[in-house]
Amino acid sequence: MGNKSGAVSKEILEDLKLNTKFSETEIVQWYENFQKQCPSGRISKQDFQAIYTKFFPDSDANTYAQHVFRSFDENDDGTLDFREYIIALHMTSTGKTNRKLEWAFSLFDVDKNGYITKNEVKEICVAIFKMIPKEEVNCLPADENTPDKRADKLWKIFNKPDEVAEGEFIQGVLDDDDALRLIQYQPSK
């Protein structure tokens, strides 16, 4: 991944400059911090979960973190390398809406077959609900205050009986004001 001097390789640097909004300076700084935190050059699923749960200390973020990790582990090797990490950071923080929705689709596509089913939607909704504090769940509308209800409400947006392809998912979310809120959890704090 890096060259012998410990710097990010030119290939990865150019790839990330082309595929993210980060500058060369930002990428180099991220790489130096990544190397300090992950001397092996990789983040394991367990390390990722530990980092992720720090953002949600009052809830159970482990299940959701596993799904997020799976969606970013492009080569399915059970780790995130620097490139995968930066692409993930870009997609979730500064990426364009369509790119974020492509990522959201990959999150919901649990079996990675190119389609999502209502069961996969429910599985992700269960993971989302584990992160929502009980007092916030009590404030949700009655038709989305359980994982099943939220999954049903989201699935109705797509108007499909069995499965939804990526393009249908993206268009469905873009066409419905509620859909974007339903596919994620935004802490109220």
TAURFEN-V426437 format. One line per field, one symbol per residue. psi: psi as a letter, one per 30 degrees, with the letter a starting at -180 (. if undefined). burial: # if it has 16 or more other ideal C-beta (glycine too) atoms within 10 Angstrom, else .. A space follows every 10 residues. Layout:
psi = ???
burial = ???
//
This chain:
psi = elaffglkle eeeeeeeegl gkleeeeeee eeeeeeeiff glkleeeeee eefffifglj geeeeeeeee ffieghgglk leeeeeeeee efeglleeee eeeeefefie ghgglkleee eeeeeeeeff fkkeeeeffl kfgggleeee eeeeefefhk eelkleeeee eeeefkefee efglkjkf.
burial = .......#.. .##..#...# .#....#..# #..##..#.. .##...###. .##..#..#. ########## ###.....## ########.# #...#...## ########## ....####.# ########## ##........ ...#..#..# #####.##.# ...#.#.### .##.....#. .##.#....
//
